[in-house]
Amino acid sequence: MDIKHMKYFMEVVNQGGMTNASKSLYIAQPTISKAIKDIENELKMTLFDRQKRYLVLTDAGKVFYKKCEEIIALYDNIPYEINGLLGLETGHINIGLSAVMDMQHFIYILGEFHKLYPNVTYNLNESGGKSIETRLINDQIDIGITTIPINENVFDYLSLYSEDLRLVVSEEHELATRESVTMADLKNEDFIMFNEDFYLNDKIIAAAKNSGFIPNTVSNVSQWNFIEYLLLAHLGVSILPEHIASMLKDNIKSIKIEDPSMSWELGAIWKKDKLLSHATSKWIEFMSERLKYD
């Protein structure tokens, strides 16, 4: 078998069948089918349970899929590692970004880095912290910016900044005139929250439980700017990092929460013991100097 056969196999799994994989790869289905049969003959194991009506991996297939991910990630990284050994300032960085970070500040710093290393290219993926960690573990991204602390047995990290979390309401809300609130004050409010992929949700729910209630969630979103529209439509209240709260319109009020747990810390994280490309290592070094807040 070779790398090409492994990629065929992974695409069949990812696409849910050979027909869709054939379309995705622009390769005839018999070619893909033969490649998988060749792999099974070489391994002397069956990768798919063909008695099922839908695609199901055998236990051997699941193990082989995981190993294919690892091998292909190593294979794809060879040019960048060689460039690093040669001292070439080139490469590509796959970056996972928290959807609730200060994106404007991050992009500005990335622009400065690009001026120093114009031959480095980037792929930016915005999501919640849980997806970022999963994608790092699966070698789908090189580095992520998300909530810390993290599992230090799995990831290395660089702390970037911490900030308070603020209650945000429309200016017509009854709490809009308050300078501060406690979590207990929010017991009877309807909450606009991020989806379950975000650690920010876990923090808010934990703080609410400590104050004796479970938030009544009326809407879940994946983009913070949606929250602004929902607040103005009087659907409820929300809790956001201070820098995002400060970016909302004037008719949205940001209120301090008197609760020591209502703060969070963001950091850059990457898979522990992974050999990073030269470009990624340079980017981490640059962030440690420039992306931290005063």
KOLNUVO-547872 format. One record per residue (C-alpha): residue number from 1; residue in one letter; x, y, z. Coordinates in steps of 0.02 Angstrom, whole numbers. Layout:
<nodes>
{nr->NUM; rest->a; u->X; v->Y; w->Z};
...
</nodes>
This chain:
<nodes>
{nr->1; rest->m; u->0; v->0; w->0};
{nr->2; rest->d; u->54; v->181; w->-18};
{nr->3; rest->i; u->0; v->355; w->38};
{nr->4; rest->k; u->-121; v->368; w->-108};
{nr->5; rest->h; u->-213; v->210; w->-54};
{nr->6; rest->m; u->-226; v->274; w->124};
{nr->7; rest->k; u->-300; v->438; w->62};
{nr->8; rest->y; u->-429; v->341; w->-40};
{nr->9; rest->f; u->-477; v->241; w->113};
{nr->10; rest->m; u->-494; v->396; w->223};
{nr->11; rest->e; u->-599; v->485; w->94};
{nr->12; rest->v; u->-719; v->337; w->83};
{nr->13; rest->v; u->-742; v->346; w->272};
{nr->14; rest->n; u->-756; v->535; w->275};
{nr->15; rest->q; u->-881; v->539; w->132};
{nr->16; rest->g; u->-985; v->394; w->197};
{nr->17; rest->g; u->-961; v->281; w->47};
{nr->18; rest->m; u->-867; v->247; w->-114};
{nr->19; rest->t; u->-988; v->339; w->-226};
{nr->20; rest->n; u->-965; v->505; w->-137};
{nr->21; rest->a; u->-778; v->474; w->-118};
{nr->22; rest->s; u->-765; v->444; w->-306};
{nr->23; rest->k; u->-850; v->610; w->-340};
{nr->24; rest->s; u->-743; v->702; w->-212};
{nr->25; rest->l; u->-579; v->630; w->-278};
{nr->26; rest->y; u->-629; v->634; w->-463};
{nr->27; rest->i; u->-574; v->452; w->-474};
{nr->28; rest->a; u->-672; v->306; w->-543};
{nr->29; rest->q; u->-758; v->203; w->-409};
{nr->30; rest->p; u->-680; v->36; w->-464};
{nr->31; rest->t; u->-507; v->113; w->-439};
{nr->32; rest->i; u->-550; v->158; w->-259};
{nr->33; rest->s; u->-631; v->-11; w->-228};
{nr->34; rest->k; u->-476; v->-102; w->-293};
{nr->35; rest->a; u->-361; v->5; w->-184};
{nr->36; rest->i; u->-459; v->-40; w->-28};
{nr->37; rest->k; u->-462; v->-224; w->-76};
{nr->38; rest->d; u->-272; v->-218; w->-100};
{nr->39; rest->i; u->-252; v->-142; w->74};
{nr->40; rest->e; u->-362; v->-277; w->151};
{nr->41; rest->n; u->-266; v->-414; w->61};
{nr->42; rest->e; u->-100; v->-343; w->120};
{nr->43; rest->l; u->-160; v->-324; w->300};
{nr->44; rest->k; u->-255; v->-489; w->291};
{nr->45; rest->m; u->-398; v->-400; w->380};
{nr->46; rest->t; u->-569; v->-332; w->331};
{nr->47; rest->l; u->-587; v->-144; w->351};
{nr->48; rest->f; u->-774; v->-129; w->319};
{nr->49; rest->d; u->-922; v->-232; w->379};
{nr->50; rest->r; u->-1002; v->-265; w->210};
{nr->51; rest->q; u->-1154; v->-352; w->284};
{nr->52; rest->k; u->-1222; v->-183; w->341};
{nr->53; rest->r; u->-1329; v->-75; w->227};
{nr->54; rest->y; u->-1226; v->77; w->273};
{nr->55; rest->l; u->-1040; v->105; w->293};
{nr->56; rest->v; u->-972; v->30; w->454};
{nr->57; rest->l; u->-789; v->10; w->499};
{nr->58; rest->t; u->-730; v->-149; w->580};
{nr->59; rest->d; u->-619; v->-135; w->734};
{nr->60; rest->a; u->-470; v->-159; w->619};
{nr->61; rest->g; u->-539; v->-22; w->505};
{nr->62; rest->k; u->-551; v->99; w->651};
{nr->63; rest->v; u->-371; v->68; w->702};
{nr->64; rest->f; u->-311; v->82; w->522};
{nr->65; rest->y; u->-405; v->247; w->498};
{nr->66; rest->k; u->-319; v->321; w->651};
{nr->67; rest->k; u->-149; v->264; w->589};
{nr->68; rest->c; u->-184; v->335; w->416};
{nr->69; rest->e; u->-220; v->505; w->496};
{nr->70; rest->e; u->-54; v->501; w->586};
{nr->71; rest->i; u->47; v->442; w->436};
{nr->72; rest->i; u->-30; v->567; w->315};
{nr->73; rest->a; u->-5; v->710; w->438};
{nr->74; rest->l; u->179; v->663; w->452};
{nr->75; rest->y; u->193; v->645; w->263};
{nr->76; rest->d; u->113; v->816; w->231};
{nr->77; rest->n; u->228; v->897; w->359};
{nr->78; rest->i; u->390; v->834; w->279};
{nr->79; rest->p; u->419; v->990; w->169};
{nr->80; rest->y; u->396; v->1108; w->316};
{nr->81; rest->e; u->511; v->1010; w->430};
{nr->82; rest->i; u->646; v->1005; w->295};
{nr->83; rest->n; u->625; v->1192; w->267};
{nr->84; rest->g; u->649; v->1215; w->453};
{nr->85; rest->l; u->809; v->1113; w->452};
{nr->86; rest->l; u->873; v->1219; w->309};
{nr->87; rest->g; u->829; v->1380; w->399};
{nr->88; rest->l; u->704; v->1433; w->265};
{nr->89; rest->e; u->571; v->1558; w->322};
{nr->90; rest->t; u->433; v->1472; w->226};
{nr->91; rest->g; u->292; v->1355; w->270};
{nr->92; rest->h; u->107; v->1344; w->308};
{nr->93; rest->i; u->18; v->1360; w->476};
{nr->94; rest->n; u->-154; v->1289; w->514};
{nr->95; rest->i; u->-226; v->1394; w->657};
{nr->96; rest->g; u->-383; v->1362; w->758};
{nr->97; rest->l; u->-462; v->1519; w->830};
{nr->98; rest->s; u->-588; v->1541; w->968};
{nr->99; rest->a; u->-744; v->1629; w->903};
{nr->100; rest->v; u->-746; v->1736; w->1060};
{nr->101; rest->m; u->-569; v->1803; w->1054};
{nr->102; rest->d; u->-513; v->1979; w->1005};
{nr->103; rest->m; u->-501; v->1938; w->820};
{nr->104; rest->q; u->-458; v->2116; w->766};
{nr->105; rest->h; u->-303; v->2121; w->877};
{nr->106; rest->f; u->-252; v->1946; w->822};
{nr->107; rest->i; u->-265; v->1986; w->636};
{nr->108; rest->y; u->-163; v->2145; w->660};
{nr->109; rest->i; u->-22; v->2046; w->742};
{nr->110; rest->l; u->-34; v->1912; w->607};
{nr->111; rest->g; u->-11; v->2051; w->479};
{nr->112; rest->e; u->149; v->2106; w->566};
{nr->113; rest->f; u->212; v->1927; w->565};
{nr->114; rest->h; u->173; v->1913; w->379};
{nr->115; rest->k; u->280; v->2066; w->343};
{nr->116; rest->l; u->428; v->1978; w->423};
{nr->117; rest->y; u->394; v->1810; w->339};
{nr->118; rest->p; u->298; v->1845; w->177};
{nr->119; rest->n; u->319; v->1667; w->112};
{nr->120; rest->v; u->224; v->1589; w->257};
{nr->121; rest->t; u->41; v->1550; w->219};
{nr->122; rest->y; u->-105; v->1519; w->338};
{nr->123; rest->n; u->-268; v->1427; w->357};
{nr->124; rest->l; u->-382; v->1503; w->491};
{nr->125; rest->n; u->-521; v->1398; w->568};
{nr->126; rest->e; u->-643; v->1480; w->688};
{nr->127; rest->s; u->-737; v->1370; w->813};
{nr->128; rest->g; u->-761; v->1331; w->997};
{nr->129; rest->g; u->-623; v->1273; w->1113};
{nr->130; rest->k; u->-678; v->1092; w->1117};
{nr->131; rest->s; u->-668; v->1075; w->928};
{nr->132; rest->i; u->-498; v->1160; w->929};
{nr->133; rest->e; u->-430; v->1032; w->1053};
{nr->134; rest->t; u->-502; v->886; w->952};
{nr->135; rest->r; u->-427; v->952; w->790};
{nr->136; rest->l; u->-257; v->973; w->873};
{nr->137; rest->i; u->-262; v->795; w->938};
{nr->138; rest->n; u->-306; v->733; w->763};
{nr->139; rest->d; u->-166; v->838; w->684};
{nr->140; rest->q; u->-291; v->937; w->581};
{nr->141; rest->i; u->-221; v->1103; w->644};
{nr->142; rest->d; u->-49; v->1152; w->709};
{nr->143; rest->i; u->-96; v->1276; w->845};
{nr->144; rest->g; u->-253; v->1341; w->928};
{nr->145; rest->i; u->-302; v->1495; w->1025};
{nr->146; rest->t; u->-430; v->1451; w->1157};
{nr->147; rest->t; u->-475; v->1449; w->1341};
{nr->148; rest->i; u->-346; v->1392; w->1467};
{nr->149; rest->p; u->-307; v->1300; w->1580};
{nr->150; rest->i; u->-300; v->1143; w->1474};
{nr->151; rest->n; u->-247; v->963; w->1498};
{nr->152; rest->e; u->-58; v->983; w->1514};
{nr->153; rest->n; u->-33; v->797; w->1483};
{nr->154; rest->v; u->-98; v->825; w->1306};
{nr->155; rest->f; u->-54; v->1005; w->1262};
{nr->156; rest->d; u->83; v->1134; w->1284};
{nr->157; rest->y; u->25; v->1313; w->1296};
{nr->158; rest->l; u->70; v->1497; w->1302};
{nr->159; rest->s; u->-38; v->1611; w->1408};
{nr->160; rest->l; u->-90; v->1767; w->1310};
{nr->161; rest->y; u->-213; v->1869; w->1413};
{nr->162; rest->s; u->-354; v->1863; w->1541};
{nr->163; rest->e; u->-507; v->1973; w->1558};
{nr->164; rest->d; u->-671; v->1991; w->1650};
{nr->165; rest->l; u->-835; v->1921; w->1584};
{nr->166; rest->r; u->-976; v->2049; w->1577};
{nr->167; rest->l; u->-1164; v->2042; w->1576};
{nr->168; rest->v; u->-1233; v->2121; w->1417};
{nr->169; rest->v; u->-1413; v->2180; w->1399};
{nr->170; rest->s; u->-1511; v->2298; w->1288};
{nr->171; rest->e; u->-1524; v->2476; w->1353};
{nr->172; rest->e; u->-1710; v->2446; w->1383};
{nr->173; rest->h; u->-1681; v->2299; w->1499};
{nr->174; rest->e; u->-1722; v->2328; w->1682};
{nr->175; rest->l; u->-1541; v->2287; w->1732};
{nr->176; rest->a; u->-1468; v->2413; w->1608};
{nr->177; rest->t; u->-1452; v->2550; w->1740};
{nr->178; rest->r; u->-1355; v->2440; w->1861};
{nr->179; rest->e; u->-1167; v->2462; w->1879};
{nr->180; rest->s; u->-1146; v->2283; w->1938};
{nr->181; rest->v; u->-1245; v->2123; w->1968};
{nr->182; rest->t; u->-1218; v->1956; w->2051};
{nr->183; rest->m; u->-1252; v->1790; w->1967};
{nr->184; rest->a; u->-1398; v->1766; w->2086};
{nr->185; rest->d; u->-1477; v->1924; w->2014};
{nr->186; rest->l; u->-1490; v->1832; w->1847};
{nr->187; rest->k; u->-1589; v->1684; w->1911};
{nr->188; rest->n; u->-1750; v->1730; w->1821};
{nr->189; rest->e; u->-1670; v->1792; w->1659};
{nr->190; rest->d; u->-1674; v->1709; w->1490};
{nr->191; rest->f; u->-1497; v->1675; w->1427};
{nr->192; rest->i; u->-1424; v->1687; w->1252};
{nr->193; rest->m; u->-1277; v->1567; w->1254};
{nr->194; rest->f; u->-1146; v->1496; w->1139};
{nr->195; rest->n; u->-1165; v->1316; w->1086};
{nr->196; rest->e; u->-1095; v->1168; w->1183};
{nr->197; rest->d; u->-929; v->1175; w->1088};
{nr->198; rest->f; u->-877; v->1328; w->1191};
{nr->199; rest->y; u->-796; v->1317; w->1362};
{nr->200; rest->l; u->-870; v->1489; w->1399};
{nr->201; rest->n; u->-1040; v->1402; w->1412};
{nr->202; rest->d; u->-973; v->1279; w->1540};
{nr->203; rest->k; u->-904; v->1422; w->1645};
{nr->204; rest->i; u->-1068; v->1519; w->1643};
{nr->205; rest->i; u->-1172; v->1366; w->1686};
{nr->206; rest->a; u->-1053; v->1319; w->1829};
{nr->207; rest->a; u->-1062; v->1496; w->1901};
{nr->208; rest->a; u->-1252; v->1494; w->1890};
{nr->209; rest->k; u->-1262; v->1325; w->1978};
{nr->210; rest->n; u->-1151; v->1391; w->2116};
{nr->211; rest->s; u->-1279; v->1531; w->2137};
{nr->212; rest->g; u->-1422; v->1408; w->2150};
{nr->213; rest->f; u->-1497; v->1400; w->1976};
{nr->214; rest->i; u->-1478; v->1329; w->1801};
{nr->215; rest->p; u->-1484; v->1460; w->1662};
{nr->216; rest->n; u->-1642; v->1459; w->1557};
{nr->217; rest->t; u->-1565; v->1457; w->1383};
{nr->218; rest->v; u->-1677; v->1528; w->1246};
{nr->219; rest->s; u->-1548; v->1528; w->1106};
{nr->220; rest->n; u->-1379; v->1451; w->1064};
{nr->221; rest->v; u->-1263; v->1533; w->938};
{nr->222; rest->s; u->-1089; v->1507; w->866};
{nr->223; rest->q; u->-1046; v->1688; w->824};
{nr->224; rest->w; u->-1040; v->1826; w->954};
{nr->225; rest->n; u->-1110; v->1960; w->836};
{nr->226; rest->f; u->-1273; v->1862; w->826};
{nr->227; rest->i; u->-1294; v->1892; w->1012};
{nr->228; rest->e; u->-1303; v->2080; w->984};
{nr->229; rest->y; u->-1454; v->2060; w->869};
{nr->230; rest->l; u->-1541; v->1943; w->990};
{nr->231; rest->l; u->-1514; v->2064; w->1134};
{nr->232; rest->l; u->-1589; v->2206; w->1034};
{nr->233; rest->a; u->-1738; v->2094; w->994};
{nr->234; rest->h; u->-1762; v->2075; w->1183};
{nr->235; rest->l; u->-1739; v->1887; w->1183};
{nr->236; rest->g; u->-1637; v->1888; w->1342};
{nr->237; rest->v; u->-1467; v->1928; w->1419};
{nr->238; rest->s; u->-1293; v->1861; w->1384};
{nr->239; rest->i; u->-1119; v->1853; w->1459};
{nr->240; rest->l; u->-969; v->1897; w->1351};
{nr->241; rest->p; u->-783; v->1934; w->1371};
{nr->242; rest->e; u->-754; v->2118; w->1413};
{nr->243; rest->h; u->-666; v->2162; w->1249};
{nr->244; rest->i; u->-811; v->2094; w->1146};
{nr->245; rest->a; u->-939; v->2180; w->1257};
{nr->246; rest->s; u->-848; v->2345; w->1224};
{nr->247; rest->m; u->-868; v->2319; w->1036};
{nr->248; rest->l; u->-1058; v->2310; w->1040};
{nr->249; rest->k; u->-1172; v->2453; w->992};
{nr->250; rest->d; u->-1208; v->2597; w->1111};
{nr->251; rest->n; u->-1383; v->2531; w->1143};
{nr->252; rest->i; u->-1307; v->2375; w->1223};
{nr->253; rest->k; u->-1253; v->2395; w->1404};
{nr->254; rest->s; u->-1105; v->2305; w->1480};
{nr->255; rest->i; u->-1119; v->2271; w->1668};
{nr->256; rest->k; u->-990; v->2205; w->1791};
{nr->257; rest->i; u->-1029; v->2037; w->1872};
{nr->258; rest->e; u->-982; v->2024; w->2055};
{nr->259; rest->d; u->-917; v->1846; w->2049};
{nr->260; rest->p; u->-732; v->1797; w->2055};
{nr->261; rest->s; u->-763; v->1653; w->1933};
{nr->262; rest->m; u->-825; v->1774; w->1800};
{nr->263; rest->s; u->-659; v->1797; w->1713};
{nr->264; rest->w; u->-566; v->1692; w->1587};
{nr->265; rest->e; u->-394; v->1668; w->1512};
{nr->266; rest->l; u->-347; v->1638; w->1331};
{nr->267; rest->g; u->-190; v->1555; w->1270};
{nr->268; rest->a; u->-107; v->1474; w->1121};
{nr->269; rest->i; u->-103; v->1284; w->1134};
{nr->270; rest->w; u->-23; v->1148; w->1031};
{nr->271; rest->k; u->-7; v->960; w->1041};
{nr->272; rest->k; u->121; v->904; w->1168};
{nr->273; rest->d; u->279; v->821; w->1104};
{nr->274; rest->k; u->232; v->857; w->922};
{nr->275; rest->l; u->375; v->910; w->810};
{nr->276; rest->l; u->319; v->1084; w->756};
{nr->277; rest->s; u->361; v->1155; w->587};
{nr->278; rest->h; u->488; v->1296; w->579};
{nr->279; rest->a; u->351; v->1421; w->533};
{nr->280; rest->t; u->239; v->1368; w->678};
{nr->281; rest->s; u->382; v->1382; w->802};
{nr->282; rest->k; u->421; v->1557; w->738};
{nr->283; rest->w; u->238; v->1605; w->754};
{nr->284; rest->i; u->232; v->1546; w->936};
{nr->285; rest->e; u->390; v->1645; w->972};
{nr->286; rest->f; u->315; v->1800; w->890};
{nr->287; rest->m; u->151; v->1783; w->986};
{nr->288; rest->s; u->243; v->1771; w->1151};
{nr->289; rest->e; u->317; v->1941; w->1116};
{nr->290; rest->r; u->175; v->2033; w->1028};
{nr->291; rest->l; u->4; v->1957; w->1059};
{nr->292; rest->k; u->5; v->1969; w->1248};
{nr->293; rest->y; u->-98; v->2113; w->1317};
{nr->294; rest->d; u->-19; v->2245; w->1427};
</nodes>
